[in-house]
Amino acid sequence: MSAGASSAVTGSSLTEPIAQSLAERGYAIVPEFLGPAAARALAEAARSRESRGEFRPAAIGAGAHRAVRPRIRGDQIHWLAEPLLPAEREALAAFEALRQRLNESCALGLVDLECHYAVYPPGAGYVRHLDRSPAGAERVVSVVLYLNDGWIEGDGGALVLHVEPVVEVLPRSGTLAVFLSERIEHEVRPAGRSRLSLAGWFRRRGRLYGGAPA
C-alpha cells in the first residue's frame, strides 16, 4: 500500500486504504505516509529535542508497578505536548485526518491521540507485547511512524507484527505501521544504529490508570 506521492504530507490521501486494511486484517503498513521532506523535518525536530535533553528512559507497566526495565524495553522517549514545532503540527494534522477516517469507516469512537518520539540506541529493543492492557484500555489503534533515512535491511531494527504470517517492517523514513492495540502482539528487534520513530495510540474516552499514560 505505497503512497508513491511527492507531496510534503501524503497521509491524507491514504486514510481510506488504511481504514480498509485495518478492518480486514487488523493492521496496515504504508511506506510513504509522510513525504520525504516532511519526514526529514520531523526527524530534525526530534533530534533537536534530544539534543536539548528532553528525552527520558521509557518505562513499562502502570501505577505502582511502572518502572524502567531496559532489558525489556530499551528506548528513550519524549511525549508530544504544546508548544509544538511546525513539523510536529504537520504530522499531527495527518494523524487527525486518519482518526476521522477510522471513525467514519470503522465506527471506533476514537477521540484523541497520545504520542511520543522513541529513540532506540544501537542494540536496544522491545520484547513481544501488547499495547493495550486492563490498565490502559482506552488505547484502540496503535500507530508508529518511522523517521530513519537510508535504512537498509542489514541495519536490523524491524517492527515485528505477530500475525499469520508474521509481518516485519523496516523502520524506513516516512513508513507508517497501524494496528489494533488489543489484538496484535509485536516487538522491536535490536538495530545496529540509532532508530527513531513517532509512536502513538488513538484512544476512546476513559480514565487512564493512575492518571498517567499506560
DRENLORO-584021 format. One record per residue (C-alpha): z, x, y; residue in one letter. Coordinates in steps of 0.2 Angstrom, whole numbers, padded with zeros to 4 digits, always signed. Example, Ala and Ser with C-alpha at 12.3 -4.5 7.8 and 13.67 -1.06 7.14 Angstrom:
+0039+0062-0022A+0036+0068-0005S
This chain:
+0000+0000+0000M-0006+0013+0013S-0007+0008+0031A-0021+0020+0034G-0020+0017+0053A-0019+0029+0068S-0009+0019+0080S+0008+0026+0085A+0018+0012+0076V+0009+0003+0062T+0024-0006+0054G+0020-0022+0062S+0003-0024+0053S+0011-0021+0036L+0025-0034+0036T+0017-0047+0026E+0011-0035+0012P+0029-0028+0011I+0036-0046+0010A+0024-0050-0004Q+0028-0034-0014S+0047-0037-0011L+0046-0055-0018A+0035-0050-0033E+0043-0033-0038R+0059-0031-0028G+0053-0016-0019Y+0038-0009-0008A+0033+0008-0004I+0022+0011+0012V+0015+0028+0015P+0012+0026+0034E+0024+0013+0041F+0025+0024+0056L+0010+0033+0063G+0011+0052+0064P+0016+0053+0082A+0030+0040+0081A+0037+0048+0066A+0037+0066+0074R+0045+0059+0089A+0059+0050+0079L+0062+0066+0069A+0064+0076+0085E+0076+0063+0091A+0086+0065+0075A+0086+0084+0076R+0091+0084+0095S+0107+0073+0090R+0110+0085+0075E+0110+0100+0087S+0122+0091+0098R+0134+0089+0084G+0133+0071+0082E+0131+0071+0063F+0146+0069+0051R+0148+0071+0032P+0144+0054+0023A+0157+0045+0014A+0156+0033-0001I+0167+0019-0006G+0176+0006+0006A+0193+0003+0014G+0207+0014+0007A+0195+0021-0006H+0182+0028+0006R+0181+0047+0005A+0168+0061+0007V+0163+0067-0010R+0149+0080-0009P+0146+0081-0027R+0141+0063-0027I+0133+0062-0010R+0129+0077+0000G+0121+0071+0016D+0126+0071+0034Q+0124+0055+0044I+0123+0048+0062H+0124+0029+0064W+0112+0022+0077L+0120+0014+0092A+0117+0012+0110E+0112+0022+0120P+0096+0024+0110L+0082+0036+0113L+0064+0030+0116P+0058+0035+0099A+0073+0025+0091E+0069+0010+0100R+0051+0010+0095E+0056+0012+0076A+0069-0002+0078L+0056-0013+0085A+0045-0011+0069A+0060-0014+0059F+0064-0030+0069E+0046-0036+0065A+0049-0033+0047L+0066-0043+0047R+0057-0058+0055Q+0043-0057+0042R+0055-0056+0027L+0065-0071+0034N+0049-0081+0036E+0041-0076+0019S+0056-0074+0008C+0070-0085+0016A+0083-0071+0015L+0093-0076+0030G+0093-0058+0037L+0102-0057+0054V+0103-0039+0058D+0100-0021+0053L+0113-0007+0052E+0105+0011+0050C+0109+0029+0051H+0100+0046+0051Y+0103+0056+0035A+0101+0074+0033V+0102+0082+0016Y+0104+0101+0016P+0095+0111+0003P+0102+0107-0014G+0111+0091-0009A+0108+0074-0017G+0115+0057-0020Y+0118+0051-0038V+0112+0035-0045R+0120+0020-0037H+0118+0003-0029L+0118-0001-0010D+0127-0017-0012R+0145-0020-0019S+0158-0033-0018P+0165-0023-0003A+0148-0024+0006G+0140-0040+0000A+0131-0043+0017E+0118-0030+0013R+0102-0038+0006V+0087-0027+0009V+0088-0008+0009S+0075+0002+0020V+0073+0021+0020V+0060+0029+0032L+0056+0047+0029Y+0053+0060+0043L+0048+0076+0035N+0031+0084+0040D+0022+0095+0027G+0032+0089+0012W+0025+0094-0005I+0030+0089-0022E+0037+0106-0026G+0050+0103-0012D+0059+0090-0023G+0070+0078-0014G+0062+0062-0022A+0070+0045-0020L+0070+0038-0037V+0070+0019-0040L+0076+0014-0057H+0064+0000-0061V+0052-0001-0075E+0043+0010-0074P+0053+0022-0064V+0046+0025-0046V+0048+0042-0037E+0045+0043-0019V+0042+0059-0010L+0051+0059+0007P+0035+0062+0017R+0034+0059+0036S+0031+0040+0040G+0034+0034+0022T+0045+0018+0020L+0054+0013+0005A+0060-0005+0005V+0070-0013-0010F+0083-0026-0014L+0100-0019-0012S+0109-0028-0026E+0096-0026-0039R+0089-0009-0038I+0098+0007-0043E+0092+0023-0035H+0096+0041-0032E+0091+0055-0021V+0086+0071-0030R+0091+0088-0023P+0077+0097-0012A+0073+0114-0008G+0073+0111+0010R+0082+0101+0023S+0077+0082+0021R+0078+0069+0035L+0077+0050+0034S+0082+0035+0044L+0091+0024+0031A+0097+0006+0034G+0101-0011+0027W+0096-0029+0033F+0111-0040+0032R+0116-0058+0030R+0131-0064+0040R+0148-0060+0034G+0163-0048+0036R+0162-0030+0031L+0176-0024+0020Y+0190-0016+0031G+0179-0019+0047G+0168-0004+0044A+0150-0002+0036P+0152-0001+0017A
